[in-house]
Amino acid sequence: MLAASIVYLTTGGDDMTNLDKQFASTDPVNGGTMRSMARRMFELVEPIGVIPYSADEPNEAMFALGFTNYWDTYFAGRAAPLGLVPAEVVDALFYNFAPGEVARHIPKVWRKTTPEAAIAARQLGCVRALQRILGDHVGSPSFARAAQLLTTAAISAPVEGRPMYAALRTLPIPDDVVARLFHAASLLREHRGDGHIAALMVEGVGGLEAHVLLALDMNMPAEKFGRIHHLPAAQLAAVIGGMRDRGLIGDDGWLSDHGRAVKRRVESLTDDLAARPYESLEPGELDELIEALEPLATLLLAAQPWS
C-alpha cells in the first residue's frame, strides 16, 4: 500500500500545516471564515476521497480488468472521466508527475479496458471498501443524509477553470447511497485539486517542486518523500537547486522563511478556492453534514494503512 505522501499531493490536499493552528480556534460554521470551513470539510471529506488509494478493494476491482500494477490502476481510474485523451493532457491536468511518468501508462491502459469500464470498476471497489470499513453506518439515516448534502455541495460549483472537476461532473450521480457518497467526495477532491494547482501556479511552484515543498514542510528530506524518492538523484538535485536559487530553500537544505511563507499562501488560497461548493448549504445543513461525517472520517482514518 502506498504512503500517505503519495496520496495527498496527487489531489492538492496536502497534509495539515501551520494553517491548522491558525484556524483551529475558529468555529467552521458559526461565525467562522469560509476558509476555515473549507479546511474542516477537507479533513472530513478527504478520508472518503482517498479510498481508491487507501483500501485494497478498488485495486482488486481494477486488477480484474487485467491490470497488474498499482500505477496502471491509478491512471486508468483517475483519468477515465477525461476519456481517450493523450498523455500530454493528463500530464498537464495532474500537474505533479515527473516528465515521462504519465506516458508510461497513458494511453497504454486503454488497450486493456475502456474508460467506462474503469469508472465502473473503481466505483465498485470503493463501495465495497466503504461498506467494509463503515459497517452499519452505511444503512443509517445520517449516512443517507450525509450523501444527500455532500452531493448537493459537490454539484453546485461552477466548472470554469476546473478541468478535472468538470470531467467528473459529466458522470451520472449514482443511485446507490454508498456510491453517491464516494462520487460526491471525489468531485470535491478534484475540485479542490484544481484549485490547488492554480494556487501553486500563482506562486510559481512547479509540480515536482510542490512535492519538495510539502516534504520539507513536514520536516522530511525530499529524497525520502514517497512521490519523488524514486527520481534519479541528478534530477531531484536539479529541482531542489532551482528552489534554492529562488530562495525557497536555505543553505541548510530546509525551507527558508520565504519558502514557508509560500507554502502558507498556497494552502490559504487552496482553502479559499475550495469553499465555493459549501456555500450552497445553509449553516444548519453544514452543521448537520459535519456531525454526520465526523464518525465516518474517524473510522476511515483508523483504517488507513499509514495511520
C-alpha positions as CSV (number, residue, x, y, z in Angstrom):
1,M,0.0,0.0,0.0
2,L,1.2,3.5,-0.8
3,A,2.5,6.0,1.7
4,A,0.3,9.0,2.7
5,S,2.6,11.4,0.8
6,I,1.8,9.6,-2.4
7,V,-1.9,10.0,-1.9
8,Y,-2.4,13.5,-0.7
9,L,-0.4,15.6,-3.1
10,T,-2.0,13.9,-6.1
11,T,-5.1,15.8,-5.3
12,G,-4.0,19.1,-3.9
13,G,-4.9,18.2,-0.4
14,D,-1.5,18.2,1.3
15,D,-1.2,17.2,4.9
16,M,-2.2,19.7,7.6
17,T,0.3,22.6,8.0
18,N,0.6,25.7,10.1
19,L,-2.8,26.8,8.8
20,D,-4.5,24.3,11.0
21,K,-3.0,26.1,14.1
22,Q,-4.1,29.4,12.6
23,F,-7.7,28.3,12.2
24,A,-8.0,25.7,15.0
25,S,-9.8,28.0,17.4
26,T,-12.3,29.2,14.8
27,D,-15.7,27.6,14.6
28,P,-16.0,26.5,11.0
29,V,-19.7,27.3,10.8
30,N,-20.9,29.7,13.4
31,G,-19.1,33.0,12.8
32,G,-16.0,31.4,11.3
33,T,-14.5,32.1,7.9
34,M,-15.2,30.2,4.7
35,R,-11.5,29.4,4.6
36,S,-11.5,27.6,7.9
37,M,-14.8,25.8,7.0
38,A,-13.2,24.6,3.7
39,R,-10.2,23.3,5.7
40,R,-12.5,21.5,8.1
41,M,-14.5,19.9,5.3
42,F,-11.3,18.8,3.6
43,E,-10.4,16.9,6.8
44,L,-13.8,15.2,6.8
45,V,-14.2,14.5,3.0
46,E,-10.6,13.5,2.2
47,P,-10.7,10.2,4.0
48,I,-13.6,9.2,1.7
49,G,-11.9,10.6,-1.4
50,V,-8.7,8.7,-0.9
51,I,-10.4,5.3,-0.7
52,P,-9.2,4.4,-4.2
53,Y,-5.6,4.7,-2.8
54,S,-6.0,3.6,0.8
55,A,-8.0,0.4,0.5
56,D,-7.4,-2.9,-1.3
57,E,-10.9,-3.4,-2.8
58,P,-10.5,-0.6,-5.5
59,N,-7.2,-2.1,-6.7
60,E,-8.7,-5.6,-6.8
61,A,-11.6,-4.4,-8.9
62,M,-9.3,-2.7,-11.3
63,F,-6.9,-5.7,-11.4
64,A,-10.0,-7.8,-12.5
65,L,-9.9,-5.7,-15.7
66,G,-6.4,-7.1,-16.5
67,F,-4.1,-4.6,-14.8
68,T,-1.1,-5.9,-12.9
69,N,0.4,-2.9,-11.2
70,Y,-0.9,-0.1,-9.0
71,W,0.1,2.9,-11.2
72,D,-1.9,1.5,-14.2
73,T,-4.9,1.3,-12.0
74,Y,-4.2,4.9,-10.7
75,F,-4.0,6.4,-14.1
76,A,-6.9,4.4,-15.6
77,G,-9.2,5.1,-12.6
78,R,-8.5,8.8,-12.2
79,A,-8.1,9.8,-15.9
80,A,-11.1,7.8,-17.1
81,P,-13.6,10.7,-16.8
82,L,-11.4,12.6,-19.3
83,G,-11.9,10.0,-22.0
84,L,-9.3,8.9,-24.5
85,V,-7.1,12.0,-24.3
86,P,-3.3,12.0,-25.0
87,A,-0.8,11.6,-22.2
88,E,0.2,15.2,-22.6
89,V,-3.3,16.3,-21.5
90,V,-3.3,14.0,-18.5
91,D,0.2,15.2,-17.5
92,A,-0.9,18.8,-17.7
93,L,-4.0,18.3,-15.6
94,F,-2.4,16.0,-13.0
95,Y,0.4,18.5,-12.8
96,N,2.9,16.9,-10.4
97,F,4.3,13.8,-12.2
98,A,7.9,13.8,-13.4
99,P,8.4,14.0,-17.2
100,G,7.6,10.7,-18.9
101,E,5.8,9.1,-16.0
102,V,2.3,9.7,-17.3
103,A,3.3,8.5,-20.8
104,R,4.3,5.1,-19.3
105,H,0.6,4.5,-18.6
106,I,-1.5,6.6,-20.9
107,P,-2.7,5.5,-23.5
108,K,-1.4,2.0,-22.7
109,V,-4.1,1.4,-20.1
110,W,-6.8,1.8,-22.7
111,R,-5.5,-1.3,-24.5
112,K,-6.8,-3.4,-21.6
113,T,-10.1,-1.7,-20.9
114,T,-12.3,1.3,-21.6
115,P,-12.8,4.5,-19.6
116,E,-16.4,3.4,-18.9
117,A,-15.3,0.0,-17.5
118,A,-12.6,1.7,-15.4
119,I,-15.0,4.1,-13.9
120,A,-17.4,1.3,-13.0
121,A,-14.7,-1.0,-11.6
122,R,-13.3,1.8,-9.5
123,Q,-16.7,2.8,-8.1
124,L,-17.5,-0.9,-7.3
125,G,-14.2,-1.4,-5.4
126,C,-14.7,1.9,-3.5
127,V,-18.2,0.9,-2.5
128,R,-17.0,-2.4,-1.2
129,A,-14.3,-0.8,0.8
130,L,-16.6,1.8,2.4
131,Q,-19.1,-0.9,3.2
132,R,-16.4,-3.0,4.9
133,I,-14.9,-0.1,6.9
134,L,-18.1,1.7,7.8
135,G,-20.2,-1.3,8.6
136,D,-23.7,-0.5,9.9
137,H,-23.2,3.2,9.4
138,V,-24.0,2.8,5.6
139,G,-27.5,1.9,6.4
140,S,-28.2,4.7,8.8
141,P,-30.4,7.8,8.1
142,S,-27.5,10.0,9.0
143,F,-25.4,8.3,6.3
144,A,-28.1,8.9,3.7
145,R,-28.4,12.5,4.8
146,A,-24.6,13.0,4.5
147,A,-24.7,11.6,1.0
148,Q,-27.5,13.9,0.1
149,L,-25.9,17.1,1.5
150,L,-22.4,16.2,0.2
151,T,-23.8,15.6,-3.3
152,T,-25.7,18.9,-3.2
153,A,-22.5,20.7,-2.4
154,A,-20.4,18.7,-4.9
155,I,-22.5,19.6,-7.9
156,S,-23.1,23.2,-7.0
157,A,-19.8,24.8,-8.0
158,P,-19.0,26.4,-11.4
159,V,-16.9,24.2,-13.7
160,E,-15.0,27.0,-15.3
161,G,-11.3,26.6,-14.8
162,R,-11.8,23.2,-13.1
163,P,-11.0,20.6,-15.7
164,M,-10.8,17.5,-13.5
165,Y,-13.9,18.6,-11.6
166,A,-15.7,19.3,-14.9
167,A,-14.8,15.9,-16.2
168,L,-16.2,14.2,-13.2
169,R,-19.4,16.3,-13.4
170,T,-20.2,14.7,-16.7
171,L,-20.7,11.4,-15.0
172,P,-24.2,10.5,-13.7
173,I,-24.9,10.6,-10.0
174,P,-25.1,7.0,-8.7
175,D,-28.4,5.7,-7.3
176,D,-26.7,3.6,-4.6
177,V,-26.2,5.7,-1.5
178,V,-22.6,4.5,-0.8
179,A,-21.6,5.1,-4.4
180,R,-23.2,8.5,-4.2
181,L,-21.2,9.5,-1.1
182,F,-18.0,8.4,-2.8
183,H,-18.8,10.2,-6.0
184,A,-19.6,13.4,-4.1
185,A,-16.3,13.1,-2.2
186,S,-14.4,12.5,-5.5
187,L,-16.0,15.6,-7.1
188,L,-15.0,17.7,-4.1
189,R,-11.5,16.3,-4.1
190,E,-10.9,17.1,-7.7
191,H,-12.5,20.5,-7.3
192,R,-10.0,21.2,-4.5
193,G,-7.2,19.7,-6.5
194,D,-7.9,22.0,-9.5
195,G,-7.8,25.0,-7.1
196,H,-4.6,23.7,-5.5
197,I,-2.8,23.6,-8.9
198,A,-4.0,27.2,-9.5
199,A,-2.5,28.2,-6.2
200,L,0.8,26.5,-6.9
201,M,1.0,28.2,-10.3
202,V,0.2,31.6,-8.8
203,E,3.3,31.1,-6.6
204,G,5.4,29.8,-9.4
205,V,5.7,26.4,-7.8
206,G,6.1,23.5,-10.3
207,G,4.7,20.0,-9.9
208,L,7.8,18.3,-8.6
209,E,8.7,21.4,-6.6
210,A,5.3,21.0,-4.8
211,H,6.4,17.6,-3.5
212,V,9.7,19.0,-2.2
213,L,7.8,21.9,-0.6
214,L,5.4,19.5,1.1
215,A,8.2,17.1,2.2
216,L,10.3,19.9,3.7
217,D,7.3,21.5,5.4
218,M,6.8,18.1,7.1
219,N,10.4,18.0,8.2
220,M,11.1,15.1,5.8
221,P,14.1,15.1,3.5
222,A,12.9,15.4,-0.1
223,E,14.9,12.3,-1.1
224,K,12.7,10.2,1.2
225,F,9.3,11.6,0.1
226,G,7.0,9.0,-1.5
227,R,6.2,10.6,-4.8
228,I,9.8,11.7,-5.7
229,H,12.1,9.4,-3.8
230,H,12.4,7.2,-7.0
231,L,13.7,10.0,-9.2
232,P,17.3,10.0,-10.4
233,A,19.5,11.8,-7.9
234,A,20.6,14.3,-10.5
235,Q,17.0,15.2,-11.5
236,L,15.9,15.7,-7.9
237,A,19.0,17.7,-7.1
238,A,18.2,20.0,-10.0
239,V,14.7,20.6,-8.7
240,I,16.0,21.3,-5.2
241,G,18.7,23.5,-6.7
242,G,16.2,25.6,-8.6
243,M,14.2,26.1,-5.4
244,R,17.3,27.1,-3.5
245,D,18.2,29.6,-6.2
246,R,14.8,31.2,-5.8
247,G,15.1,31.4,-2.0
248,L,12.6,28.8,-1.2
249,I,15.2,26.5,0.4
250,G,18.0,27.7,2.6
251,D,21.7,26.7,2.6
252,D,20.8,24.2,5.3
253,G,18.6,22.3,2.9
254,W,15.4,23.1,4.6
255,L,12.6,25.6,3.8
256,S,13.6,29.2,4.3
257,D,11.3,31.7,5.8
258,H,10.3,32.7,2.3
259,G,9.6,29.0,1.4
260,R,7.4,28.6,4.5
261,A,5.5,31.8,3.6
262,V,4.9,30.5,0.1
263,K,3.6,27.2,1.5
264,R,1.2,29.0,3.8
265,R,-0.1,31.2,0.9
266,V,-0.6,28.1,-1.3
267,E,-2.6,26.4,1.4
268,S,-4.5,29.5,2.2
269,L,-5.5,30.1,-1.4
270,T,-6.3,26.4,-1.8
271,D,-8.8,26.7,1.1
272,D,-10.3,29.9,-0.3
273,L,-10.8,28.3,-3.7
274,A,-12.3,25.1,-2.2
275,A,-15.0,26.9,-0.3
276,R,-17.5,27.5,-3.1
277,P,-19.3,24.2,-3.1
278,Y,-20.2,24.5,0.6
279,E,-21.7,27.9,0.1
280,S,-24.7,26.1,-1.4
281,L,-25.6,24.7,2.0
282,E,-27.3,26.6,4.8
283,P,-25.4,26.9,8.1
284,G,-27.7,24.4,9.7
285,E,-27.1,21.9,6.9
286,L,-23.3,22.4,7.2
287,D,-23.6,21.6,10.9
288,E,-25.6,18.5,10.1
289,L,-23.2,17.4,7.5
290,I,-20.2,17.9,9.7
291,E,-21.9,15.9,12.5
292,A,-22.7,13.1,10.1
293,L,-19.2,12.9,8.6
294,E,-17.2,13.0,11.8
295,P,-17.7,9.4,12.8
296,L,-17.2,8.2,9.2
297,A,-13.9,10.1,9.0
298,T,-12.7,8.6,12.3
299,L,-13.3,5.1,11.1
300,L,-11.8,5.7,7.7
301,L,-8.7,7.4,9.1
302,A,-8.2,4.5,11.5
303,A,-8.3,2.0,8.6
304,Q,-5.7,3.8,6.5
305,P,-2.5,1.7,6.3
306,W,-0.3,4.7,7.2
307,S,-2.3,5.6,10.3
